[in-house]
Amino acid sequence: MKVSLSFEKGSSKDLSIMVDALRASSTITIALDKFKEIYPVYTPEKAREIAEMKDAALAGERTGRTIEGFELGNSPGEMKEYDGGKDSLVLTTTNGVRTLENMESEIILIGSFINAKACAKAACNLAREHIEIVMGGFERTFAIEDFLAAGEILFWIQKELNEQEKLNIDDIDYFKEETGITEFALSAILASRDKEKVEKVSIKSKSGRRLAYLGYEDDVNLCVKENISENVGIYKDGKITLYNE
C-alpha cells in the first residue's frame, strides 16, 4: 500500500481524502448528522439553482463570511443547531469544494480532526493500493491546520495498515515510490503528535485567526477537537453521503 500527502490536487486514482480542517471538512462531517445527502458546489449561483431544484437547505461562505441570502454558513456549529427538516444540503465554500472538484480518485472521503480515526479506518477498508490525503489550504496557500489534521488521520492509517500487515513503518524503503509512506506524509504524522501544540497552532493559524475575527471562534474550537465524530462522508456522483461499512 502507498500512503501519500499532497496539496490541492492529488495523484491517486484509488482513494483520496479531502482535508479542509477550518471548516469545510468539519461542517460536512457534522452536517451528516442532519442531512442524508450534501451537494458540494463551487459557485453560489449553481448552489442556489441546485437548492431550488432539490428543495435543499442552502449553506455557503466566501472568505469566511456567510453568503447573503443563504440559510446557513460553512459552520459546523450552525449545522449542529439546524432543525429545518430538510434531507438535502447544498454547500459552497472557498477552498474545500474546489479541492474536491480537483480530485480524480475512484473513492473520495472527507476527513478532519473531528473524524480522523473513523476516516482512517474507512480508508483502510476501501483502498486497494494508494491512499492519498489532499489538503485544501488557505486561499491557495499551505494551511498548517490542514497539515496537522492530515497528520492525525495518517497516524491512524499507518496504525490500521500495520495491524492489517499492509504497511510496516519500520521497514519502509523511501526509494520505492510504489509502496510505503512518503516522507511528506510521515512528517505530518510526527508534527501531529504534540496534542497541546497542535490545538494551539491550529487555533492561531491564518484561517483560525480570521474566523475568530469574523465571530466564529466557537467553530474553530470545535473543528480542532479530535475524534468526536464517527461520521465519514463519501463523495460520489456529485454528492456526499454517509459511509457505512
N, C-alpha and C positions, 0 to 999 in steps of 0.2 A: 504494500500500500504506500502511495506517496501522499504526503501531507505538506501543504504549502500555504503561504500567505501573500496577498497582493493588495494593491491599492487601486480602487475604482474599476478596473477591468481585469478579469481573471482569464486563465488559460485552460482550466479543467473542463472537459466535456462530460465528465462523470457527475460529480456532486460539488456544489458550491454553497457557501453560507454567506449571506449578506449581513454585514455588521455596520449599523449606524447607531451607536450607543446613545447619543443625545440628539434626536429622540426617536427616530422612525422605528427602529427595531423594537424598542420598548413599547411604543404606542401600539404597534401591530400585535405584539405578544399579549398585551393586556386586553386589547380590543377583541381578541378571540374568545374571551370570556363572555362577550356581549353579542357578537355577530357570527353568523355561520360562514360568511364569505366577505372578503375585503378586496376591492379593486384598486390597486395602486396605479395612479395615472399621473403623468408628469405635468401637464398643463392644467391650470384652473378651468379653462374653457371646456376641455374634454371631460374634466371631473364633473362639472355641472351637467353636461349632456348625459353622461352615464348615470349619474344620480337620479336624474329625472326619468330616464328610461327604466331603471331598476327599482324605482321607489326606494332609494337608499339614503341613509344618513350621509352627510357631506362634511368631510374634515380636511383641513389643509393649512399650510403655512408657507410664507416666503420670508426669508431672512429671520425666522423665528416667530414672526407675528401671524396671528390667525388672519386668514384671508377674509376680507369684508364680505358679508353675506353668507359665510359658511357657518354651519351649525356648531362645528367643533374645530379646535385647533389640532395640531400634531402634538397632542398632550396625553401621556399615559394617565395622568391624574383625572383629566376630563373623561377619559374612557372608563375609568373605574366608577365614575358617578353617573354614567349615561343610563337613562331609563326611558328611551324614546320608543321602544317596542319594535324597531325595525331589524330585519335579519341581515341586511347588507350594508356595507360601508364603502364609500369611495374616498380614497385618501390621496392627496397630492402633497409632496414635500420637496424641499430644496435639494437634498442630497440623496436620501435613501432610494427614492423611486428611480432616479437617474441611474444609480448603480445597478438596481435590479434589471433595468432595461438593457444594460450592457453585458449581462451575464448570459452565457450560452450553454451552460451545463444542462444535462438531461433532468437533474434533480436540483432544486434550489430551495434552501431553508433560510429561515430568518433567525438570527442569533444575537444575543446581547449578554450583559452581565446577569440580567434577571432570570434568564433561562439557560445559562451556559451548560450546565450539566445535562439537562434534558436534551438540548440541541446536539451536544456531542454524542450522546447515546443514539439518537435518531440517525445522525450522520454515519456512525459506525455500522449501524444495522443496514443502511441503504446503499452505502458506497461499495463499488466493486474494485476500483483501482486508484482513485485520486480524489482526496478531499482537499478543497481549497477554500480558505476564508478570504473574502473580498471586503476591504474596508471602504466605507462611503466617504470619509474625510469631511473637511470643513471648507466649504467654498472652493472645492477642487484642490485643496492642500491637505497634507497629512494632519490627522487629528489624533492626539495621544490617547484620548479615551477609547477610540476605536481599536487602537493597537493593544491597549491593556485588556479590553473586553475580549478581543481575539485571543489574547494570551490565556485568559481564563477558559475559554472554550477549548483551545488547543491542549491545555493541561489535561482536561477530561478526555479529549480524543486520544491522546497518547496513552493515557491510563487504561482506557477501554480497549484500545487496539493491542496493548501489551498483554492484557488479560485474555484476549482472543488469539494471542500468539501471531498477530499480523504485523506487529511492529515492536522491536526491542530497541529502546532509545540508547542502550549501552553498546549496541552493535552496529550503529549506523555508519555507513560509508558515505561521506559527504560528496564524494566524487561520482556517485551513482545517482544520476538525476531522475531515473525512472522509478525509484523506490526511496523510502525513508522520509525523514522530516527535514525540511530546508533550514538553513541557518537563520533566515529571517523569522520563520515560524518558531524556532527554538528560542530565539532572543525574546520574542513576545511572551513565551511561557515563563522564562526567567524573570522578566520585568514584572509579571503579574503576581508574583509570589508574596510580595510585601503588601499585605492587605490594607494596612493603615495608610500607607503612602499612595496606593492605587486609588483609594476613595478620595483622598485629599487632592491628588493631582488631577483626577477627573473632574472634580467639582470646580477647581481653579483653572481648568483648561480654557482655551478661547471660546469654545462652544458653551461651556458651563457658565463662564462669566457673563456672556451675552444673554443667555437665557435668564440668569438671575436678575440682570439689569431690566429685562423685559417683564419681570414679575413671575417667572417660572422656577423659582428656587426650589419649590417643593417637587417639581418634576425632576429636576437634576438630582436631588437627594434620593428620589425613588429609583431613577434609572441606574444608579451606581450600586444598588443593593444586589448581592449575588445570590442566584439560585432561589428566588422566591416564587417562581412560576414553573409549572410543568408543561406549559403550552409551547408548542413548536409549530410555527407557520410553515407551510409548504406552498411554493409558488408554481402554478402550472396553468397554462392556457389563459394567462392574463388575470388570474385571481389567486388569492391566498386563502387557504382553508387550514383547519387544524389537522396536523399529522396524527394519525392513530396507528399504532403498531399492528 
